[in-house]
Amino acid sequence: MKLSILDHVITIELADTTSARMIGLMYRHSLPENDGMLFVFPAPGIHCMWMEDTIIPLSVAFLDETGKIINLAEMAPETLTPHCPASAARYALEMNSGWFEEREIRAGDQVAGIPDMGGM
């Protein structure tokens, strides 16, 4: 599946089940430059992310129901430090560490192409 942010097109995997969200990007040794994972939560809320058993450093963008970026965080590999949205998020988009910063993507930017998951 493809999403776009500003002029950047990315390929994402969906983590739209409890099992897929629990595994996320664990145990992977690399992630292609413009690939990521979109975590889809059943409802907006304070859904925090951590990096247990995740080997590669990642950046996360927390998104509201419309796909607008709420806030961003850098996540160190193999840690249990929680990274949480600043307000209720429906989605979390994980990319390689620094991906958003290198492209000057910030809170308030819109992610296009978010799938309509309804009430799941």
C-alpha contacts under 8 A as a table, 3 or more apart, distances in Angstrom:
res1	aa1	res2	aa2	distance
1	M	11	T	5.64
1	M	12	I	5.51
1	M	13	E	6.76
2	K	9	V	6.67
2	K	10	I	5.57
2	K	11	T	4.62
2	K	12	I	6.12
2	K	113	G	6.92
3	L	9	V	5.78
3	L	10	I	5.36
3	L	11	T	6.49
3	L	12	I	7.20
3	L	111	V	6.80
3	L	112	A	5.68
3	L	113	G	4.87
3	L	114	I	6.68
4	S	7	D	6.76
4	S	8	H	5.40
4	S	9	V	4.36
4	S	10	I	6.01
4	S	111	V	5.74
4	S	112	A	5.13
4	S	113	G	6.63
5	I	8	H	5.23
5	I	9	V	6.63
5	I	105	I	7.69
5	I	109	D	7.35
5	I	110	Q	6.25
5	I	111	V	4.79
5	I	112	A	6.33
6	L	105	I	7.67
6	L	109	D	7.49
6	L	110	Q	7.35
6	L	111	V	7.63
9	V	34	N	7.40
10	I	34	N	5.03
10	I	35	D	5.57
10	I	36	G	7.22
11	T	34	N	6.40
11	T	35	D	4.74
11	T	36	G	6.40
12	I	35	D	5.56
12	I	36	G	4.74
12	I	37	M	5.00
12	I	38	L	6.25
13	E	36	G	6.46
13	E	37	M	4.74
13	E	38	L	6.16
14	L	37	M	5.89
14	L	38	L	5.06
14	L	39	F	6.21
14	L	40	V	7.24
15	A	18	T	7.95
15	A	20	A	4.79
15	A	21	R	5.06
15	A	24	G	6.69
15	A	37	M	6.81
15	A	38	L	5.94
15	A	39	F	4.67
15	A	40	V	6.06
16	D	20	A	6.39
16	D	21	R	6.59
16	D	39	F	6.05
16	D	40	V	4.81
16	D	41	F	6.77
17	T	20	A	5.17
17	T	21	R	6.08
17	T	40	V	7.75
18	T	21	R	5.21
18	T	22	M	6.18
19	S	22	M	5.16
19	S	23	I	6.42
20	A	23	I	5.30
20	A	24	G	5.85
21	R	24	G	5.14
21	R	39	F	6.24
21	R	40	V	7.93
23	I	26	M	5.73
24	G	37	M	7.40
24	G	39	F	7.94
25	L	28	R	6.09
25	L	37	M	7.53
25	L	54	T	6.29
26	M	51	M	7.76
26	M	52	E	7.53
26	M	53	D	5.38
26	M	54	T	4.18
26	M	55	I	6.80
27	Y	53	D	6.07
27	Y	54	T	5.53
27	Y	55	I	6.00
28	R	31	L	7.50
28	R	54	T	6.99
28	R	55	I	6.38
28	R	56	I	7.09
29	H	55	I	6.18
29	H	56	I	6.22
30	S	56	I	6.43
31	L	35	D	6.46
31	L	36	G	7.32
31	L	56	I	7.99
31	L	95	M	7.99
31	L	96	N	6.77
32	P	35	D	5.30
33	E	96	N	6.92
34	N	95	M	7.67
35	D	95	M	6.68
36	G	93	L	6.88
36	G	94	E	5.44
36	G	95	M	4.67
36	G	96	N	7.41
37	M	93	L	5.74
37	M	94	E	5.25
37	M	95	M	6.92
38	L	91	Y	6.71
38	L	92	A	5.78
38	L	93	L	4.53
38	L	94	E	6.50
39	F	91	Y	5.42
39	F	92	A	4.99
39	F	93	L	6.24
40	V	90	R	6.34
40	V	91	Y	4.86
40	V	92	A	6.92
41	F	44	P	6.88
41	F	47	H	7.90
41	F	90	R	5.40
41	F	91	Y	6.06
42	P	90	R	7.36
42	P	119	G	6.28
42	P	120	M	5.74
43	A	90	R	5.86
43	A	119	G	7.12
44	P	64	D	7.25
44	P	65	E	7.07
44	P	88	A	5.20
44	P	89	A	4.83
44	P	90	R	4.22
44	P	91	Y	7.89
45	G	87	S	7.44
45	G	88	A	4.16
45	G	89	A	5.28
45	G	90	R	6.61
46	I	84	C	6.46
46	I	85	P	6.01
46	I	86	A	7.90
46	I	87	S	6.58
46	I	88	A	5.14
46	I	89	A	6.23
47	H	84	C	6.26
47	H	85	P	6.90
47	H	88	A	7.74
47	H	89	A	6.81
48	C	82	P	5.85
48	C	83	H	5.28
48	C	84	C	4.21
48	C	85	P	6.82
49	M	82	P	5.59
49	M	83	H	5.14
49	M	84	C	6.41
50	W	75	M	7.36
50	W	79	T	6.68
50	W	80	L	5.29
50	W	81	T	5.72
50	W	82	P	5.01
50	W	83	H	6.26
51	M	54	T	5.06
51	M	55	I	7.97
51	M	75	M	6.97
51	M	76	A	6.96
51	M	77	P	5.60
51	M	78	E	5.12
51	M	79	T	5.05
51	M	80	L	5.82
51	M	81	T	7.39
52	E	77	P	7.37
52	E	78	E	4.71
52	E	79	T	5.29
52	E	80	L	5.62
53	D	77	P	7.64
53	D	78	E	5.21
53	D	79	T	7.87
54	T	57	P	7.75
54	T	77	P	5.55
54	T	78	E	5.32
55	I	77	P	5.19
55	I	78	E	6.03
56	I	76	A	7.90
56	I	77	P	5.58
56	I	96	N	7.63
57	P	74	E	7.81
57	P	75	M	6.00
57	P	76	A	5.15
57	P	77	P	4.92
57	P	96	N	6.42
57	P	97	S	5.29
58	L	74	E	6.17
58	L	75	M	5.28
58	L	76	A	6.87
58	L	77	P	7.48
58	L	94	E	6.33
58	L	95	M	5.62
58	L	96	N	4.56
58	L	97	S	4.04
58	L	98	G	7.54
59	S	72	L	7.11
59	S	73	A	5.69
59	S	74	E	4.48
59	S	75	M	5.83
59	S	94	E	5.65
59	S	95	M	5.33
59	S	96	N	5.80
59	S	97	S	4.55
59	S	98	G	6.24
59	S	99	W	6.89
59	S	100	F	7.30
60	V	72	L	5.59
60	V	73	A	5.33
60	V	74	E	6.46
60	V	75	M	7.42
60	V	92	A	6.42
60	V	93	L	5.42
60	V	94	E	4.44
60	V	95	M	6.39
61	A	69	I	6.21
61	A	70	I	7.28
61	A	71	N	5.93
61	A	72	L	4.47
61	A	73	A	6.67
61	A	92	A	5.59
61	A	93	L	5.07
61	A	94	E	6.56
62	F	69	I	5.74
62	F	70	I	5.47
62	F	71	N	5.61
62	F	72	L	6.32
62	F	84	C	7.95
62	F	85	P	5.68
62	F	89	A	6.00
62	F	90	R	7.81
62	F	91	Y	5.96
62	F	92	A	4.47
62	F	93	L	6.44
63	L	66	T	7.55
63	L	67	G	5.18
63	L	68	K	5.27
63	L	69	I	4.48
63	L	70	I	5.38
63	L	71	N	7.59
63	L	89	A	5.33
63	L	90	R	6.14
63	L	91	Y	4.99
63	L	92	A	5.90
63	L	93	L	7.60
64	D	67	G	5.35
64	D	68	K	5.52
64	D	69	I	6.64
64	D	70	I	6.52
64	D	88	A	6.79
64	D	89	A	4.61
64	D	90	R	5.23
64	D	91	Y	6.50
65	E	68	K	7.49
65	E	89	A	6.90
65	E	90	R	5.30
65	E	91	Y	7.30
66	T	114	I	7.99
67	G	91	Y	7.63
67	G	110	Q	5.78
67	G	111	V	5.07
67	G	112	A	6.81
67	G	114	I	6.42
68	K	107	A	7.65
68	K	108	G	5.78
68	K	109	D	5.76
68	K	110	Q	4.40
68	K	111	V	6.07
69	I	72	L	7.60
69	I	106	R	7.20
69	I	107	A	4.85
69	I	108	G	5.13
69	I	109	D	5.56
69	I	110	Q	6.20
69	I	111	V	7.29
70	I	85	P	6.79
70	I	86	A	6.60
70	I	87	S	7.06
70	I	89	A	7.51
70	I	107	A	5.27
70	I	108	G	6.28
71	N	85	P	6.27
71	N	86	A	6.41
71	N	106	R	7.46
71	N	107	A	4.98
71	N	108	G	7.95
72	L	85	P	7.97
72	L	106	R	7.39
72	L	107	A	6.83
73	A	83	H	6.73
74	E	97	S	6.40
74	E	98	G	7.44
75	M	83	H	7.49
75	M	97	S	7.40
76	A	79	T	6.34
85	P	88	A	6.65
85	P	89	A	6.36
89	A	92	A	7.39
95	M	99	W	6.27
95	M	100	F	7.87
96	N	99	W	5.57
97	S	100	F	7.99
98	G	101	E	5.23
98	G	102	E	5.90
99	W	102	E	5.39
99	W	103	R	6.55
100	F	103	R	5.34
100	F	104	E	6.15
100	F	105	I	4.99
100	F	106	R	7.23
101	E	104	E	4.93
101	E	105	I	5.96
101	E	106	R	7.53
102	E	105	I	7.76
105	I	109	D	6.63
106	R	109	D	5.81
111	V	114	I	6.96
117	M	120	M	5.50
